[in-house]
Amino acid sequence: MKKAGRASKGRVAAAAFTHAGRVRTVNEDCIAVGEWRAQKDMRSPRYFEQTLEAGFVALVADGMGGHPAGDIASQYATRRLAQLLPGTGTEQEMAFAVRQANAGLYAEMCREPRWSAMGTAVAGLVIQAGRVMVLNVGDVRAYRINRGRLAQLSVDDGMDPDWQPGSLLPRSGMLTQCLGGLNRFLDVTPHVRCEPCRAGEVYLICSDGLYEVLAPDAIVALINSDLASSTQELFDAAMEAGSTDNVSIILVRIAEAERHSSRRQRPLETGDD
């Protein structure tokens, strides 16, 4: 008899969506679920299901505005981390994978001078039998939704407290660390945490185009048993609230098969959308 609340042989369901929004002409966000990635504007959320036997990876990367090639940086980060993270089993290994992706991003800058100083924020989940590992660098956020509350699991690498008027960089959107960017000789310090994998837990990964315009209570109120429709409603609400940024959303539920009356369930797929 299986013990309640455990997901050692469970399943994971996810819905993913990204869009440039109503103001921006380029989507500098990029999302990944397994080896599937998307950056072009999506018409509707994409739904996935899989078992946890092979592990599960979901990522949202937000390319840095005001720097060149933010879209290239977010593409690279999601692609490389989707390759590296499935092989990680500890917080230390996950942090090392993020540093490898950071080093690779600088190698790309050296290969193509037009991309010099490109950077991206990123957050993601690695879900394996028995545990959920959460990572982030920058201001993409990861949350757990439980009992009607939104708990932030990521750590914002936000505004530089030493910024002063007259700085060469604008205050808006300034990060204290990211993947890539200007600090070529400084190692990145990813935020990584691990927690038990429990049946029924719901996680949200999103870019600031969502959480800067919707309060936590408003976000929670829009999440229901249908992950895809919840994702769509979150995006619609962000647009109605006046979001001027790209918006990327991934909702994940552990060990619950999703019920869809109008959408066929998809296994994890490979390749770009």
C-alpha positions in Angstrom: 0.0 0.0 0.0 1.4 3.4 -1.0 1.9 6.0 1.7 -0.2 9.1 1.3 1.6 12.3 0.2 4.6 10.5 -1.4 5.5 10.8 -5.0 8.4 8.3 -5.4 6.8 6.8 -8.4 4.5 9.7 -9.2 3.8 11.8 -12.2 4.2 15.5 -12.9 1.9 17.7 -15.0 2.9 21.1 -16.4 1.5 23.9 -18.5 3.9 26.4 -20.1 3.3 29.7 -21.9 5.4 32.6 -23.1 4.6 35.8 -25.0 6.2 39.2 -25.8 3.1 41.0 -24.4 1.3 44.0 -25.8 4.2 46.5 -25.7 7.5 44.7 -26.6 8.2 43.6 -30.1 10.8 41.0 -29.2 10.3 38.3 -26.6 13.6 38.1 -24.6 12.1 35.4 -22.4 12.6 31.7 -23.2 10.9 28.7 -21.5 11.8 25.0 -21.3 10.0 21.9 -20.2 12.4 19.0 -20.6 14.1 19.4 -24.0 11.1 21.4 -25.4 11.7 25.1 -25.6 9.7 28.1 -26.7 10.4 31.8 -27.3 8.0 32.7 -30.1 4.7 34.1 -29.0 2.4 31.2 -28.1 -1.3 31.2 -29.0 -2.2 29.0 -26.0 -0.4 27.2 -23.2 1.2 23.8 -23.9 0.4 20.9 -21.6 2.7 18.1 -20.6 2.6 14.9 -18.4 5.3 12.5 -17.6 6.4 10.1 -14.8 9.2 11.1 -12.4 11.3 8.1 -13.2 13.6 10.1 -15.5 13.3 13.4 -13.6 11.7 16.6 -14.7 13.1 20.0 -15.6 11.3 23.3 -16.1 13.0 26.6 -16.7 12.1 30.3 -17.3 14.9 32.6 -18.5 14.4 36.4 -18.9 17.0 38.0 -21.1 18.3 41.3 -19.9 16.8 44.4 -21.5 19.2 47.2 -22.3 21.9 44.7 -23.2 22.5 43.2 -26.6 21.0 39.8 -27.5 18.9 39.2 -24.4 16.9 36.7 -26.5 20.0 34.8 -27.5 21.1 34.7 -23.8 17.8 33.3 -22.6 17.8 30.7 -25.5 21.3 29.5 -24.6 20.6 29.3 -20.8 17.5 27.2 -21.2 19.0 24.9 -23.8 22.2 24.4 -21.8 20.6 24.0 -18.4 18.0 21.5 -19.9 21.0 19.4 -20.9 22.9 19.7 -17.6 20.3 19.6 -14.9 18.8 16.1 -15.4 22.2 14.6 -14.3 22.3 16.6 -11.0 21.4 14.9 -7.8 22.5 17.4 -5.1 22.4 21.1 -4.5 26.1 21.3 -5.2 25.8 19.6 -8.5 22.9 21.9 -9.5 25.0 25.0 -8.6 27.9 23.6 -10.6 25.6 23.1 -13.6 24.5 26.7 -13.4 28.1 27.9 -13.3 28.8 25.7 -16.4 26.0 27.4 -18.2 27.3 30.8 -17.2 30.8 30.0 -18.5 29.3 28.8 -21.7 27.4 32.0 -22.1 30.7 34.0 -22.0 32.2 31.6 -24.5 29.3 32.5 -26.8 30.1 36.2 -26.3 33.7 35.6 -27.3 32.5 33.7 -30.4 30.2 36.5 -31.5 31.3 40.1 -30.5 27.9 41.5 -31.2 26.6 39.5 -28.2 29.1 41.0 -25.8 27.6 41.7 -22.3 24.4 39.7 -23.1 22.8 38.2 -20.0 19.8 36.6 -18.6 18.0 35.8 -15.3 16.7 32.3 -14.9 14.7 30.1 -12.4 13.8 26.5 -12.6 12.7 23.3 -11.0 14.4 19.9 -11.1 11.9 17.3 -9.8 13.0 13.8 -9.0 11.5 10.9 -7.1 11.4 12.2 -3.5 12.6 15.7 -3.9 12.2 19.1 -5.6 15.2 21.2 -6.3 14.7 24.9 -7.0 17.3 27.2 -8.6 17.5 30.9 -9.6 19.9 33.6 -10.6 18.4 37.1 -11.1 14.8 38.1 -10.7 12.8 35.3 -12.3 10.8 33.7 -9.5 9.7 30.3 -8.4 6.8 29.8 -6.0 5.0 27.0 -4.2 1.2 27.2 -4.0 -0.1 25.5 -0.9 -3.4 26.0 1.1 -4.2 29.1 -0.8 -0.9 30.8 -0.2 2.0 31.8 -2.6 5.4 31.0 -1.0 8.4 32.4 -2.9 11.2 29.8 -3.1 13.6 31.8 -5.2 15.7 34.7 -4.0 15.6 38.0 -5.9 19.0 39.3 -7.1 17.4 42.7 -7.3 18.3 46.4 -7.3 21.9 47.3 -6.4 21.7 49.1 -3.0 24.8 51.1 -4.0 23.2 52.6 -7.1 23.3 56.4 -7.2 21.7 58.9 -9.5 24.1 59.6 -12.5 25.1 55.9 -12.7 25.8 54.7 -16.3 23.2 52.0 -15.8 19.5 52.8 -15.1 18.0 51.8 -11.8 15.0 50.1 -13.3 15.7 46.4 -14.0 19.2 46.5 -12.5 20.3 43.1 -11.2 23.0 42.3 -8.7 23.8 39.1 -10.6 22.7 37.2 -13.7 24.1 34.7 -16.1 26.4 36.5 -18.4 26.3 40.3 -18.4 29.2 42.6 -17.6 30.9 40.8 -14.8 33.1 38.5 -16.8 35.6 37.9 -14.0 33.1 37.2 -11.2 31.6 33.8 -10.6 27.9 33.5 -10.4 26.4 32.3 -7.1 23.1 30.5 -7.8 20.4 30.2 -5.2 19.6 26.5 -4.8 17.2 24.8 -2.3 15.8 21.3 -1.9 12.5 20.2 -0.4 10.5 17.0 -0.3 8.4 16.0 -3.3 4.8 15.8 -2.2 1.8 14.7 -4.1 -0.6 17.6 -5.0 2.0 20.4 -4.6 1.8 23.1 -7.2 4.7 25.2 -8.3 4.8 28.4 -10.4 7.9 29.7 -12.3 7.4 33.2 -13.9 9.1 36.2 -15.3 8.6 39.7 -13.8 6.1 40.6 -16.5 3.6 38.6 -14.4 4.5 39.1 -10.7 5.2 42.8 -11.0 1.5 43.5 -12.0 -0.4 40.8 -10.1 -0.5 40.6 -6.3 0.1 37.1 -4.7 -3.5 36.8 -3.8 -4.6 37.5 -7.3 -2.2 34.9 -8.7 -3.4 32.2 -6.3 -7.0 33.0 -7.1 -6.5 32.3 -10.8 -4.9 28.8 -10.3 -7.3 25.9 -10.4 -7.2 22.2 -11.2 -6.8 22.8 -15.0 -3.2 24.0 -15.3 -3.5 25.1 -18.9 -6.5 27.2 -18.4 -4.9 28.7 -15.2 -1.8 29.6 -17.2 -4.0 31.4 -19.8 -5.9 33.2 -17.2 -2.7 34.4 -15.5 -1.5 35.8 -18.8 -4.8 37.5 -19.6 -4.9 39.0 -16.1 -1.3 40.4 -16.5 -2.3 42.0 -19.8 -5.4 43.5 -18.2 -3.3 44.8 -15.4 -1.1 46.7 -17.9 2.0 44.6 -18.0 4.5 46.2 -20.4 7.0 43.3 -20.3 7.4 39.9 -21.7 5.4 37.3 -19.7 6.4 33.7 -19.2 4.6 31.2 -17.0 5.1 27.5 -16.1 2.7 25.8 -13.7 3.7 22.4 -12.4 1.7 19.9 -10.3 3.2 16.8 -8.8 1.6 13.3 -8.8 -1.7 14.3 -10.1 -3.0 13.4 -13.5 -4.5 16.5 -15.1 -8.1 16.3 -16.4 -8.7 18.1 -19.7 -12.0 18.2 -21.4 -10.8 20.1 -24.4 -7.1 19.4 -24.6 -5.3 16.2 -25.3 -2.6 15.5 -22.8 0.9 15.6 -24.2 4.0 13.7 -23.2 7.2 15.7 -22.9 8.6 16.5 -26.3 11.9 17.5 -27.8 12.9 20.5 -29.9 11.8 24.1 -30.1 8.2 25.0 -30.4 
